[in-house]
C-alpha cells in the first residue's frame, strides 16, 4: 500500500474502501497489468459474462491500494460499488461484516426492518442471502452495474463466505462484478473452500513485488522528485515490496536524510533510516509512555475501535489522552474513520499487543472483554479473547463461551466445535458446570469430532446423569437425519446403550432410529426398532415419539404391501402431531410421508395438492428447510405426472437450495433421482452431467445404496450395456421379497416393468419370475389399488406373452395420471400383440405420449420399434410458440419488466431457486447468457409479433 504526500494525517485505503470521501492521492505504480486484467473482467461482468476476480498476495503487496484504484475506476464508469471490509475479529461474528456493509452502503442494500425479520427466523444465513441478492439485483437493474469489493477475505466468518459464494453463483448473469482480495498462507476450512471455488471459477491474480522502475516511481511520488543514485541503492533494500518502499521513504523523510537538488531527491548518506528494518514493535516501543499505553489497550479491541471504549478501559478522558492520540495519528500508527479509529495496518496492531507482558495482557484482555460485552458486542465476537483469558472454573467465561458456541452453531460448525471444546475444558472436573457443559457435546458430534466428544463425555460422566448425555445425543441424531442416516442410527445406538435413561427419552431415541432405518431401507433393523419403540412409549404422553413411530411404520406397511394400513398409520401420526401442538406441514421429515405415500399408491394429483398446501404453509412461515423438503417431493410428483420440464426445474432448484442448507441424502434421493431419470427420458446431457455424480455417490454410499445402483442400472440399460445393468441390478433382485424399496425410494411400482424387461432381454428366467411374484403379491394384498392391478397385469402379459392382460393394464392406466407408465405399457404391447395393426396403434399412442411430454429418448426408441414394423415416422418438431413453457413466459415477462429474482418469486409464488432454474433454461433455449440479453431477445420477439 502506498503512502500519501507529506501533510495531514493520511487516510488509509481501507478507510477509502469503507466509504471515506478522500481518494488515494498518489498514482498506483507497477500494477498496470493487474489492474487492466481486473478491469477487463469487471467490464465482461457488466454484460453478464464475467468471472469473479481473486487478488492474492502476502501482506504489504498493496492489495487494498489496488482495490481502491478499482473502486475509483468503477465510479468513474457509473458503476455502483459495494465494499466489504472485515476485521480480524469478523471471523467470529456470523454475517457481521457482510451485514454492516449492506447497511452502510448508500442507499442501503438491506433495510433494518427486513434484516430484523431475517435474523429472527430460522436459517438466517439463507434469508440474508436472499436480501443481499435482491438488493444487488435491484441496484444492478436500476443503474449501469455494480462492483462488489471484498478486502481481506481471510477475515470473513464462515457464514459470510458461504453467502458470498452463493451470490457469485446465483448472480453471474447480472451486471455485477466481484473483486476479492485475500492474503496467501494458511487458511481456515471455510476460507479454503471459498478459495477453491474462486480458483475453479474465477480470474486469479497473484501479486509479486513491483518492478524496479515502479519502485523508483513510487519513491519519486513520495519524495516529490526523481530519486538520486544513493536513494536508488537504498530502495534495493525493500525488495520492491510496496509497503517496505513506503516505510523506507517515511523513515528517510522523518530523519531528514533526504536532500533535493535540481529536481533530484537523493539520500544524504548510505545510511538506512532507523525506522526501516526495525519491526513495528520497535517503532511502537519508541512512543511516549502515554501513547504506548493507549496503543496497547486499543490493540486489545481489534484493528478498529471506538475512542469511547478505549477511554473507558484506560480511565482517561479525551482531553487527558489528546497528546497520546495526536502522537499516534502523526506517526501514522492510527487513522481516523468517522466516529471510530483504526490501526493503519494489521502489523502495527499486532506489534502494540506484543509489547504487553503476558500476565498483564491476560488481565487487561479480561477487562476489555467485559467492556465489549457491555457495549453490545455478541459473545461470538469476543470468543477468542474469552478462550485465551479463561481458567478452569471461571463461570462468567464459561457461560459466555457457551453462548458464543450457540450463536455460531448454525453458521460455522467448526468454530462452534472449537468453542465447545474450550467450554468443556473449563468445565473439566467442575461438578457444577457438568449439566450445562453437556449442551456442548452435540456441537462436537455434529462436526465429526467423535473421539473428542467421547473423551469429554467420559470426563463429565462422574458429574453428568446418563439422561443428560442421552438428550444431547438425541439432538445430534435429529440433526444427522437430514444428512446421514447411518450416522443418526449410530448416535441413537450410543445413547440407547446408556443406563438409566428416562422412558420418554428412550422412546424418542427409538423413534428416530426407526425413522432412519426406514430411510436407508434396513427392514430388519426397522422391524426390531419399531417393536421396541411401541413397547417403550406411553400413548398418553409421548405424542411426538409415537407420531414418528406411526409414520415410520406406515413406510414399513407400504413396503410390506399393506396399503390401507399405511394410510391409517400416517393419518394417526398426523393426528398425534396436531395433538402435540405442532403444524404437520413443518414436522420434518415425517410430515412429508403422507404426500409420498399417495404418490406411490398411484394418486399423484392428490399428492400434488398436499405438497402445494405444505409449500404454502412453509412459505408463509418463512420455514425454508420445510419449503426445501416439500419442493423435493414436488419434483418427484411432477415427474410421476409426466410434467418433465416442470419436474426438472423443481429438481434443479432443490439441489441448488440443498447445497445452501446441507440437506444431503434426502435431497439426492429425491430431487437428484428425479433429475437423473428426466435426463434418461430426454437425453439431456447437462442434466445427466449434474445428476450423474450424485447417483454414483448414492450407489457407493451406505445410506441410499439401492436407489443409486438402480439409477445406474437404468443408465446402463439406456446405453445398451446389458451385462453391466444385470450386475448393478443384483442388489434390487436380492431385495424383491423384502419389505423395502428394492429400487426407487419411496417405491415406484412401475420399476417392476423395467426390471422385467432387463430379465427378459438377458434371458434371466429366475429374475423374471421374482419380478412377477412381487407384482402379483402386491396386487393380491391390495386388490382395490388400480396402479398395483395395472402393473401386475402388465407384468403377467410380458411373462406369459398374452395380449389380454396388457390391454387390461392399458385400460386401467388411462384412468390414472401416470402417462409415462401408460406409454411404457403401450410400448410393451409390441412384444405381445400379434395383430400388427393393433401393435402399431399401441406404439403410435406411446410415441404421441412421449413426444407430448418431451421424452425424446423414449420417443426415439418407439420410432425404432415402428421402423421394425415397416412404419416410418419422423420425430415431431416443436413449433416456435412452444419454445418457452407457459411458466417460463411468465418469468420472462417479469424479467423484461426489470423485476428481481425475489420479486418474480413473490409474484409467481415460487422459490427464488426455481426462478433461477427457469431463467437458465431460457438461456439454453434462446442462446443468450445474461438477463440483459434475455430482455433484448424478448423485446425483438415482441417487435416481430407487433410487426407481423
C-alpha positions, 0 to 999 in steps of 0.5 A: 500500500502506498503512502500519501504526500507529506501533510495531514494525517493520511487516510488509509485505503481501507478507510477509502474502501469503507466509504471515506470521501478522500481518494488515494492521492498518489498514482498506483505504480507497477500494477498496470497489468493487474489492474487492466486484467481486473478491469477487463473482467469487471467490464465482461461482468457488466454484460453478464459474462464475467468471472469473479476476480481473486487478488492474492498476495502476502501482506504489504503487496498493496492489495487494498491500494489496488482495490481502491484504484478499482473502486475509483475506476468503477465510479468513474464508469457509473458503476455502483460499488459495494465494499466489504471490509472485515476485521480480524475479529469478523471471523467470529461474528456470523454475517457481521461484516457482510451485514454492516456493509449492506447497511452502510452502503448508500442507499442501503442494500438491506433495510433494518426492518427486513434484516430484523425479520431475517435474523429472527427466523430460522436459517438466517444465513439463507434469508440474508442471502436472499436480501443481499441478492435482491438488493444487488439485483435491484441496484444492478437493474436500476443503474449501469452495474455494480462492483462488489469489493471484498478486502481481506477475505481471510477475515470473513466468518464462515457464514459470510463466505458461504453467502458470498459464494452463493451470490457469485453463483446465483448472480453471474448473469447480472451486471455485477462484478466481484473483486476479492482480495485475500492474503496467501498462507494458511487458511481456515476450512471455510476460507479454503473452500471459498478459495477453491471455488474462486480458483475453479471459477474465477480470474486469479491474480497473484501479486509479486513485488513491483518492478524496479522502475515502479519502485523508483516511481513510487519513491519519486511520488513520495519524495516529490522528485526523481530519486538520486543514485544513493536513494536508488541503492537504498530502495534495493533494500525493500525488495520492491515490496510496496509497503517496505518502499513506503516505510523506507521513504517515511523513515528517510523523510522523518530523519531528514536524510533526504536532500533535493537538488535540481529536481533530484531527491537523493539520500544524504548518506548510505545510511538506512533510516532507523525506522526501516528494518526495525519491526513495528514493535520497535517503532511502537516501543519508541512512543511516549509512555502515554501513547504506548499505553493507549496503543496497547489497550486499543490493540486489545479491541481489534484493528478498529475501535471506538475512542469511547471504549478505549477511554473507558478501559484506560480511565482517561478522558479525551482531553487527558489522552489528546497528546497520546492520540495526536502522537499516534495519528502523526506517526501514522500508527492510527487513522481516523474513520468517522466516529471510530479509529483504526490501526493503519495496518494489521502489523502495527496492531499486532506489534502494540499487543506484543509489547504487553507482558503476558500476565498483564495482557491476560488481565487487561484482555479480561477487562476489555472483554467485559467492556465489549460485552457491555457495549453490545458486542455478541459473545461470538465476537469476543470468543477468542479473547474469552478462550485465551483469558479463561481458567478452569472454573471461571463461570462468567467465561464459561457461560459466555463461551457457551453462548458464543458456541450457540450463536455460531452453531448454525453458521460455522460448525467448526468454530462452534466445535472449537468453542465447545471444546474450550467450554468443556475444558473449563468445565473439566472436573467442575461438578457444577458446570457438568449439566450445562457443559453437556449442551456442548457435546452435540456441537462436537458430534455434529462436526465429526469430532467423535473421539473428542466428544467421547473423551469429554463425555467420559470426563463429565460422566462422574458429574453428568446423569446418563439422561443428560448425555442421552438428550444431547445425543438425541439432538445430534441424531435429529440433526444427522437425519437430514444428512446421514442416516447411518450416522443418526442410527449410530448416535441413537445406538450410543445413547440407547446403550446408556443406563438409566435413561428416562422412558420418554427419552428412550422412546424418542431415541427409538423413534428416530432410529426407526425413522432412519432405518426406514430411510436407508431401507434396513427392514430388519433393523426397522422391524426390531426398532419399531417393536421396541419403540411401541413397547417403550412409549406411553400413548398418553404422553409421548405424542411426538415419539409415537407420531414418528413411530406411526409414520415410520411404520406406515413406510414399513406397511407400504413396503410390506404391501399393506396399503390401507394400513399405511394410510391409517398409520400416517393419518394417526401420526398426523393426528398425534402431531396436531395433538402435540401442538405442532403444524404437520406441514413443518414436522420434518421429515415425517410430515412429508410421508403422507404426500409420498405415500399417495404418490406411490399408491398411484394418486399423484394429483392428490399428492400434488395438492398436499405438497402445494398446501405444505409449500404454502404453509412453509412459505408463509412461515418463512420455514425454508428447510420445510419449503426445501423438503416439500419442493423435493417431493414436488419434483418427484410428483411432477415427474410421476405426472409426466410434467418433465420440464416442470419436474426438472426445474423443481429438481434443479432448484432443490439441489441448488437450495440443498447445497445452501442448507446441507440437506444431503441424502434426502435431497439426492434421493429425491430431487437428484433421482428425479433429475437423473431419470428426466435426463434418461427420458430426454437425453439431456446431457447437462442434466445427466452431467449434474445428476450423474455424480450424485447417483454414483455417490448414492450407489457407493454410499451406505445410506441410499445404496439401492436407489443409486445402483438402480439409477445406474442400472437404468443408465446402463440399460439406456446405453445398451450395456446389458451385462453391466445393468444385470450386475448393478441390478443384483442388489434390487433382485436380492431385495424383491421379497423384502419389505423395502424399496428394492429400487426407487425410494419411496417405491415406484411400482412401475420399476417392476416393468423395467426390471422385467424387461432387463430379465427378459432381454438377458434371458434371466428366467429366475429374475423374471419370475421374482419380478412377477411374484412381487407384482402379483403379491402386491396386487393380491394384498391390495386388490382395490389399488388400480396402479398395483392391478395395472402393473401386475397385469402388465407384468403377467402379459410380458411373462406369459406373452398374452395380449389380454392382460396388457390391454387390461393394464392399458385400460386401467392406466388411462384412468390414472395420471401416470402417462409415462407408465401408460406409454411404457405399457403401450410400448410393451404391447409390441412384444405381445400383440400379434395383430400388427395393426393393433401393435402399431396403434399401441406404439403410435399412442406411446410415441404421441405420449412421449413426444407430448411430454418431451421424452425424446429418448423414449420417443426415439426408441418407439420410432425404432420399434415402428421402423421394425414394423415397416412404419416410418415416422419422423420425430415431431418438431416443436413449433416456435410458440412452444419454445418457452413453457407457459411458466417460463413466459411468465418469468420472462415477462417479469424479467423484461419488466426489470423485476428481481429474482425475489420479486418474480418469486413473490409474484409467481409464488415460487422459490427464488431457486426455481426462478433461477432454474427457469431463467437458465433454461431460457438461456439454453433455449434462446442462446443468450447468457445474461438477463440483459440479453434475455430482455433484448431477445424478448423485446425483438420477439415482441417487435416481430409479433407487433410487426407481423 
